[in-house]
Amino acid sequence: MKDEELDKISGGMEADIDRKIGQLTKISEKFVVQKNLLGFYVPLMKSIVMEIINKKGSVRNPMVERSCVLALCKYMTVSSEFCEKNMNLIFGLLRCKIDAVTKTNIIISIGD
C-alpha cells in the first residue's frame, strides 16, 4: 500500500520535473539565442562565416575567424532550432581552407 502511494507521489514529481525541463528548453531555444542581446550577433557571425566560405578560405584575422566560428558553434549547442538552420554553414567551413585550430574547434563542437 505504501509502495503504491510512493509511486504516485514520485510519478507526480517526475511529471513536474519533466515540465520544468521543457520550460527551460523552451527558454534556451527562443530567448537565449534569438530574442536577446546575444541574438544581435548572429547576423555578424553568419556574414563572417559566409565570407570565409565564398572566398574559399581565411580572409580576416585568424583570431576573429576562430572566435566567430566558435561562438556560432556554441550557439548551436544551446538551440537545436538554431543548429538545424545553420548546420550547412559549419559543414561549408570544413570544406574550405581554414586553419587547423578552427577546424578542430568545429569538429569538437559537432560532438557537442
Buried (B, 14 or more C-beta within 10 A) or exposed (E): EEEEEEEEEEEEEEEEEEEEEEEEEEEBBBEBBBEEEBBEBBEEBBEBBEBBBEEEEBEEEEEEBBBBBBBBBBBBBBBEEBBEEBEEBBEBBEEBEBEEBBBEBBEEBBEE
